[in-house]
Amino acid sequence: MKEIKAFVTGNNTATVICPACNTSKTISAEPYRGKKSAIKARCGCGEIFLLRLDFRDHYRKETNLPGTYSITTPDKAGGGVIHIHNISREGIGFTVNGRHHLEQGLEIILEFQLDDKKQTQLRKEAIVRLVEDNYIGCEFISTAAEEKALGFYLQP
């Protein structure tokens, strides 16, 4: 059974696209808020699929980008190469090869290049919010300078 993902908008609706016939339908997402599992859905064409609703405030784009990080928190040092797996207006998820000294609350600077037409170079300050082995989740501290380029890149 195929699984699809639909992003929930600010007005609490999601547009679901059938994986078989590409028919789209806008649904209210309120009855499904707080549910962790996928919802079994059926299209008018007869296709049955699993629907996973994404209630994040901002769209998160899956990526495959290289980059670097450096720790800026006083009395801490370190840095290294990262592999960026996803990015949104407010944060980023990446993995680090080998050992690292990243922990929750550290401030870091991330430098990477988008794979857009302009090959936009970004330098973002972030706070580490999640550390699961070599997977790191960060929240951007400011979004002003690159807001336009990143916003355009993140359009679904």
MOWO-V603862 format. One record per helix or strand of 2 or more residues. SS is the DSSP state (H for helix, E for strand). FROM is the first residue (numbers start at 1). TO is the last residue. Records with the same first field share a line. If there is no record, write none. Layout:
SS = FROM-TO, FROM-TO
This chain:
E = 3-8, 13-17, 24-28, 39-42, 48-54, 61-71, 79-87, 91-96, 107-113, 121-132, 135-140
H = 30-32, 147-153
